[in-house]
């Protein structure tokens, strides 16, 4: 049986621990072995049966280990995961059993899909994307590699979310609009016009901010 190591011991990492231990494959395909985090004190004050097994900077992945990325910030998770991939780490994805997955939904490598997510039909989810609780993506949506959708996001039909983009909690993207690579949509924002690559927007309607 493989040892599952959660990359990131922050808040999202602790949530992923909960979803992983509740997954049907836990105990049959793999067991949660611990967390990987450069902050040795990340779990101080929390009660978990597993701890931090090492730091990203000097960790050497083993053949009996699986990894799952539990880092929300796209730029950080990309740097961290690419370091581990370069050392032959084997990453897996995690789809919570309560998620609704429709037809022709293509899910890339290392994707984390949390409880109560709805992916309707004809959707592409890029590698290492993360979709948090109660978010939804409508028909013909494309979500790029490394992108993160926080909880309760509503990504409607024909929307494209670019590589490494970040959607804050409760963000809504109107049909046919795009969020460019590396862009940030603030919590509670409603995107009625496409967001350029690297741009930060906030509000209803969403407007550019520095």
C-alpha positions as CSV (number, residue, x, y, z in Angstrom):
1,X,0.0,0.0,0.0
2,X,1.3,3.5,-0.9
3,X,2.0,6.2,1.6
4,X,0.2,9.4,0.8
5,X,2.0,12.6,1.6
6,X,0.0,15.9,1.6
7,X,2.1,18.8,0.3
8,X,1.2,21.8,2.4
9,X,0.2,21.7,6.1
10,X,-1.7,25.0,6.2
11,X,-5.5,25.4,6.3
12,X,-6.1,23.8,2.9
13,X,-3.7,21.0,3.7
14,X,-5.7,20.2,6.8
15,X,-8.9,20.2,4.8
16,X,-7.4,17.9,2.2
17,X,-6.4,15.6,5.0
18,X,-10.1,15.4,6.0
19,X,-11.2,14.6,2.4
20,X,-8.4,12.1,1.9
21,X,-9.1,10.1,5.1
22,X,-12.8,10.0,4.1
23,X,-12.1,8.8,0.6
24,X,-13.0,5.2,-0.3
25,X,-9.4,4.5,-1.5
26,X,-8.0,5.3,1.9
27,X,-7.0,2.1,3.6
28,X,-7.1,0.1,0.3
29,X,-4.9,1.9,-2.2
30,X,-3.0,4.2,0.2
31,X,-2.8,5.5,3.7
32,X,-2.1,9.1,4.7
33,X,1.4,9.1,6.0
34,X,1.9,12.8,6.8
35,X,2.5,16.3,5.5
36,X,5.4,18.0,3.7
37,X,6.0,21.6,4.7
38,X,8.9,23.9,5.1
39,X,7.4,25.2,8.3
40,X,8.1,22.6,10.9
41,X,5.6,24.3,13.3
42,X,2.7,24.4,10.8
43,X,0.7,21.8,12.8
44,X,1.5,23.1,16.2
45,X,-1.7,23.4,18.2
46,X,-3.6,21.0,16.0
47,X,-4.4,17.4,16.9
48,X,-3.6,15.1,14.0
49,X,-2.5,11.5,14.1
50,X,0.2,12.2,11.5
51,X,2.8,15.0,11.4
52,X,5.2,16.8,9.2
53,X,7.5,14.2,7.6
54,X,9.9,16.6,6.0
55,X,10.6,19.9,4.1
56,X,10.1,20.4,0.4
57,X,13.6,21.8,0.0
58,X,15.5,18.6,0.8
59,X,12.8,15.8,0.6
60,X,13.7,12.8,-1.5
61,X,10.5,11.0,-2.8
62,X,10.4,7.3,-2.5
63,X,8.9,4.7,-4.8
64,X,6.3,3.7,-2.3
65,X,5.0,7.3,-1.8
66,X,2.2,9.2,-3.4
67,X,1.8,13.0,-3.2
68,X,-1.1,15.3,-3.3
69,X,-0.9,19.1,-3.6
70,X,-2.8,21.0,-0.9
71,X,-1.4,24.6,-1.6
72,X,-4.0,27.2,-2.7
73,X,-1.8,29.9,-4.0
74,X,-1.1,29.0,-7.7
75,X,2.4,30.5,-8.0
76,X,3.6,28.8,-4.8
77,X,2.1,25.4,-5.6
78,X,3.6,25.4,-9.0
79,X,7.1,26.1,-7.6
80,X,6.8,23.5,-4.9
81,X,5.3,20.8,-7.1
82,X,7.7,21.2,-9.9
83,X,10.6,20.8,-7.5
84,X,9.1,17.5,-6.3
85,X,8.2,16.4,-9.8
86,X,11.8,17.0,-10.8
87,X,12.8,14.5,-8.1
88,X,10.4,11.9,-9.6
89,X,7.5,12.4,-7.1
90,X,4.3,10.7,-8.2
91,X,1.3,13.0,-7.7
92,X,-2.3,11.9,-7.6
93,X,-5.6,13.7,-7.8
94,X,-8.4,13.6,-5.4
95,X,-12.1,13.9,-6.2
96,X,-14.4,13.9,-3.2
97,X,-17.2,11.3,-3.5
98,X,-19.9,14.0,-3.0
99,X,-18.8,15.9,-6.1
100,X,-21.1,15.8,-9.1
101,X,-19.2,15.1,-12.3
102,X,-21.2,15.1,-15.6
103,X,-20.3,13.7,-19.0
104,X,-17.2,14.5,-20.9
105,X,-15.4,16.2,-17.9
106,X,-11.7,15.8,-18.4
107,X,-9.7,16.1,-15.2
108,X,-5.9,16.5,-15.4
109,X,-3.1,15.2,-13.2
110,X,-2.9,16.2,-9.5
111,X,-6.3,17.9,-9.4
112,X,-8.1,18.4,-6.1
113,X,-11.9,18.6,-6.2
114,X,-13.5,19.2,-2.8
115,X,-17.0,18.3,-1.4
116,X,-20.1,19.4,-3.1
117,X,-18.4,20.6,-6.3
118,X,-20.6,20.5,-9.4
119,X,-19.0,20.0,-12.8
120,X,-21.8,19.8,-15.3
121,X,-20.7,18.7,-18.8
122,X,-18.0,19.1,-21.4
123,X,-15.4,20.6,-19.1
124,X,-11.6,20.5,-19.1
125,X,-9.7,20.9,-15.8
126,X,-6.0,21.4,-16.2
127,X,-3.2,19.8,-14.2
128,X,-2.9,20.7,-10.5
129,X,-6.0,22.8,-10.5
130,X,-8.0,23.0,-7.3
131,X,-11.7,23.5,-6.9
132,X,-12.9,24.1,-3.3
133,X,-16.2,23.3,-1.6
134,X,-19.5,24.1,-3.2
135,X,-18.0,25.6,-6.4
136,X,-19.5,24.9,-9.8
137,X,-18.4,25.0,-13.4
138,X,-20.9,25.0,-16.2
139,X,-20.8,23.5,-19.7
140,X,-17.8,24.1,-21.9
141,X,-15.7,25.6,-19.2
142,X,-11.9,25.4,-19.4
143,X,-9.8,25.7,-16.3
144,X,-6.1,26.0,-16.8
145,X,-3.2,24.3,-15.1
146,X,-2.4,25.4,-11.5
147,X,-5.5,27.5,-11.2
148,X,-7.4,27.7,-7.9
149,X,-11.1,28.2,-7.4
150,X,-11.9,29.0,-3.8
151,X,-15.2,27.9,-2.1
152,X,-18.6,28.8,-3.5
153,X,-17.3,30.1,-6.9
154,X,-19.7,30.1,-9.9
155,X,-18.0,29.6,-13.2
156,X,-20.7,29.7,-15.9
157,X,-20.9,28.3,-19.4
158,X,-18.1,28.9,-21.9
159,X,-15.9,30.6,-19.4
160,X,-12.1,30.1,-19.6
161,X,-10.0,30.4,-16.4
162,X,-6.3,30.8,-17.4
163,X,-3.3,29.0,-16.1
164,X,-2.4,29.9,-12.6
165,X,-5.4,32.2,-12.1
166,X,-7.0,32.5,-8.6
167,X,-10.7,33.0,-7.8
168,X,-11.5,34.2,-4.3
169,X,-14.4,32.8,-2.3
170,X,-17.8,33.5,-3.9
171,X,-16.5,34.8,-7.2
172,X,-18.9,34.6,-10.1
173,X,-17.8,34.7,-13.8
174,X,-20.6,35.5,-16.3
175,X,-21.0,33.3,-19.4
176,X,-18.4,33.5,-22.1
177,X,-16.0,35.7,-20.2
178,X,-12.4,34.8,-19.5
179,X,-10.0,35.2,-16.6
180,X,-6.4,35.4,-17.9
181,X,-3.4,33.5,-16.9
182,X,-2.1,34.6,-13.4
183,X,-5.1,36.9,-12.8
184,X,-6.8,37.3,-9.4
185,X,-10.5,37.7,-8.9
186,X,-11.3,39.0,-5.4
187,X,-13.7,37.3,-3.0
188,X,-17.4,38.0,-3.9
189,X,-16.6,39.6,-7.2
190,X,-18.8,39.4,-10.2
191,X,-16.9,39.4,-13.5
192,X,-19.0,40.9,-16.3
193,X,-16.0,41.7,-18.6
194,X,-13.0,39.5,-19.3
195,X,-10.0,39.9,-17.0
196,X,-6.6,40.3,-18.7
197,X,-3.6,38.1,-17.8
198,X,-2.0,39.1,-14.5
199,X,-4.8,41.6,-13.7
200,X,-6.4,41.9,-10.2
201,X,-10.1,42.7,-10.1
202,X,-12.5,43.1,-7.2
203,X,-16.1,44.1,-6.7
204,X,-19.6,43.9,-8.3
205,X,-19.1,44.5,-11.1
206,X,-15.4,43.5,-10.9
207,X,-13.0,46.4,-11.5
208,X,-9.2,46.5,-11.7
209,X,-7.3,47.3,-8.5
210,X,-3.6,47.3,-7.6
